[in-house]
Amino acid sequence: MVGLRPSYYKFASFSTPRKTHHNMSSIKSLALLALATGFASVASAAETGKTTRYWDCCKGSCSWPGKADVSAPVTTCDKNDSPLTDANTASACDGGSAYMCSDQSPWAVSDDLAYGFAAVNIAGGSEDSWCCSCYKLTFTTTSIAGKSMIVQATNTGGDLGSNQFDLAIPGGGVGIFNACTDEYNAPSSGWGAQYGGISSNTCSTFPKALQSGCNFRFGDWFEGADNPEVEFERVACPAAITAKSGCKRTDDGAQSAVAAPVSSAVASSSVAQAKVAVASSSAVASSSSEAAPSAYSTSEAAPYVYEYDL
């Protein structure tokens, strides 16, 4: 009689599936960046410049009509610090009654960003190109290196060098002209030195309208920095700045806007969302890298056929 014996199929061995190795560090970085900021930005080349400070109480050069293509010249004020409506009012530094408004002082927006105004002289330009333009200054020297300040150009000066930003800070020195003695009974050469102004915080002795701007220089934001150098680039003017100056260029919309500071609560929420996204992407990547299951479970019997044993 022909005997039968079971003979198991011999299956070809399966090669181990290749695992795809993802650069998880890159995935995490991209996810955090995208969720925390909402967009990717391309850094533009910044120019270098220097800063000084001044406050002469005079009507600024960009307060005159016809200097640039703007919505209106920079607002000026009378001796009582009330806004004037006639842009042709002569400067108090030239026998007139138009003064620099006290609210054109600097202020901190966040720990790393401040707003303000400045007299400027930018290489290759003129008042037609810089009046009422805004510039983001990123400080590169002194203790405030890394902080940024957005200033609007409201003035210029014959004593300014190339790429110089003369920051409008009460108590910063009157420079060439002085209307502060007439407006606020300041000393004949202004408060402190003619160039540079006061050397220590005596802001409490200033007129009340100027104390906040004066304290900005000596407070936690500016830290008493003395003429720090900067990298600068033109940006769109924040509404908070143009609301004070009353001046906006017609080409302002073509400039890049600087994102408003994000509150700590919003930032924490964004980071939390980013972590969830990273965890999800890690799980997907891990799942995709697992080996494909074998054709049969190890607990199942392998199929067999009978061979005839003659």
Residue pairs with C-beta under 8 A, 6 or more apart in sequence:
2 308
2 309
2 310
3 309
4 306
4 307
4 308
4 309
5 306
5 307
5 309
6 304
6 305
6 306
7 304
7 305
7 306
7 307
8 302
8 303
8 304
9 302
9 303
9 304
9 305
11 295
11 302
14 292
14 294
14 295
16 291
17 291
17 292
19 289
19 291
20 285
20 288
20 289
21 289
22 285
22 289
24 282
24 285
27 278
27 281
27 282
27 285
28 278
28 281
31 274
31 277
31 278
31 281
32 271
32 274
32 278
33 40
34 40
34 274
35 270
35 271
35 273
35 274
35 277
36 267
36 270
36 271
36 274
37 259
44 233
44 256
45 233
46 138
46 231
46 232
46 233
47 123
47 163
47 231
47 232
47 233
48 140
48 163
48 229
48 230
48 231
48 232
49 122
49 137
49 163
49 164
49 165
49 229
49 230
49 231
49 232
50 161
50 163
50 164
50 165
50 227
50 229
50 230
51 118
51 137
51 139
51 164
51 165
51 166
51 167
51 227
51 228
51 229
51 230
52 164
52 165
52 166
52 167
52 172
52 195
52 196
52 227
53 166
53 167
53 168
53 169
53 172
53 173
53 196
53 197
53 217
53 227
54 119
54 157
54 166
54 167
54 168
54 169
54 172
54 173
54 174
54 175
54 197
55 100
55 168
55 169
55 170
55 171
55 172
55 173
55 174
55 180
55 190
55 197
55 210
55 213
56 93
56 100
56 174
56 175
56 176
56 177
56 178
56 179
56 180
56 190
57 92
57 93
57 99
57 100
57 174
57 178
57 179
57 180
57 182
57 183
57 184
57 186
58 91
58 92
58 93
58 99
58 100
58 177
58 178
58 179
59 76
59 89
59 90
59 91
59 92
59 93
59 96
59 98
59 99
59 100
60 74
60 76
60 100
60 119
60 154
60 155
61 67
61 119
61 127
61 131
61 154
61 155
61 156
62 68
62 73
62 74
62 127
62 131
62 132
62 153
62 154
62 155
62 156
62 247
63 73
63 74
63 75
63 76
63 87
63 98
63 154
64 73
64 87
64 88
65 73
65 87
65 88
67 73
67 127
67 128
67 131
68 127
68 128
68 129
68 130
68 131
68 132
68 249
69 128
69 249
69 250
69 251
70 131
70 132
70 247
70 248
70 249
70 250
71 246
71 247
71 248
71 249
71 250
72 87
72 246
72 247
73 87
73 246
73 247
74 104
74 131
74 132
74 154
74 245
74 246
74 247
75 83
75 84
75 101
75 244
75 245
75 246
75 247
76 83
76 84
76 87
76 89
76 98
76 99
76 100
76 101
77 83
77 84
77 98
77 99
77 100
77 101
77 102
78 84
78 97
78 98
78 99
79 92
79 97
79 99
79 182
79 183
81 99
81 101
81 102
81 209
83 101
83 246
84 97
84 98
89 96
89 97
89 98
90 96
90 97
90 98
91 98
91 179
92 98
92 99
92 179
92 182
92 183
93 177
93 178
93 179
99 179
99 183
100 168
100 179
101 244
102 170
102 207
102 209
102 210
102 213
103 244
104 116
104 117
104 154
104 168
104 244
104 245
105 116
105 117
105 168
105 169
105 170
105 210
105 212
105 213
105 214
105 216
106 114
106 115
106 116
106 117
106 149
106 167
106 168
106 169
106 213
106 216
106 217
106 222
107 114
107 115
107 116
107 212
107 213
107 216
108 114
108 216
108 219
108 220
108 221
109 115
109 240
109 261
110 261
111 221
112 146
112 147
112 148
112 261
113 147
113 148
113 149
113 150
113 258
113 261
114 147
114 148
114 149
114 150
114 216
114 221
114 222
115 149
115 150
115 151
115 238
115 240
115 241
116 149
116 150
116 151
116 152
116 167
116 168
116 169
117 151
117 152
117 153
117 154
117 155
117 167
117 168
117 241
117 244
117 245
118 135
118 151
118 152
118 153
118 154
118 155
118 165
118 166
118 167
118 168
119 153
119 154
119 155
119 156
119 157
119 160
119 165
119 166
119 168
120 130
120 135
120 151
120 153
120 155
120 156
120 160
120 164
120 165
120 166
121 156
121 157
121 160
121 161
121 162
121 163
121 164
122 129
122 130
122 162
122 163
123 162
123 163
127 156
130 153
130 156
131 153
131 154
131 247
131 249
132 152
132 153
132 154
132 237
132 245
132 247
132 248
132 249
132 252
133 152
133 153
133 234
133 237
133 249
133 252
134 150
134 151
134 152
134 153
134 234
134 235
134 236
134 237
134 238
134 241
134 252
134 255
135 150
135 151
135 153
135 165
135 232
135 233
135 234
135 235
136 148
136 149
136 150
136 232
136 233
136 234
136 235
136 258
137 148
137 149
137 150
137 151
137 165
137 230
137 231
137 232
138 146
138 147
138 148
138 230
138 231
138 232
139 145
139 146
139 147
139 148
139 149
139 225
139 228
139 229
139 230
140 228
140 229
140 230
140 231
141 228
141 229
142 223
142 225
142 226
142 228
143 223
143 225
144 221
144 222
144 223
144 225
144 228
145 228
147 221
148 258
149 167
150 235
150 237
150 238
150 241
150 258
151 165
151 167
152 237
152 241
152 242
152 245
152 247
154 168
154 245
154 247
155 166
155 168
157 166
157 175
157 176
158 176
159 175
159 176
160 166
163 232
165 230
165 232
166 175
168 213
169 197
169 213
169 214
169 216
169 217
170 203
170 206
170 210
170 211
170 213
170 214
171 191
171 192
171 197
171 198
171 202
171 203
171 206
171 210
171 214
171 217
172 196
172 197
172 217
173 190
173 192
173 193
173 194
173 195
173 196
173 197
174 180
174 186
174 189
174 190
174 194
174 197
175 194
175 195
178 186
178 188
178 189
178 190
180 186
180 190
180 191
181 187
181 188
181 190
184 206
184 207
184 210
190 197
191 197
191 198
191 202
191 206
192 198
192 199
193 199
198 214
200 218
201 214
201 215
201 218
201 224
203 210
203 211
203 214
203 215
203 218
204 211
206 214
216 222
217 224
218 224
234 255
235 255
235 256
235 257
235 258
236 252
236 253
236 255
236 256
236 257
236 258
237 248
237 249
237 252
237 255
238 258
238 260
242 248
262 270
296 302
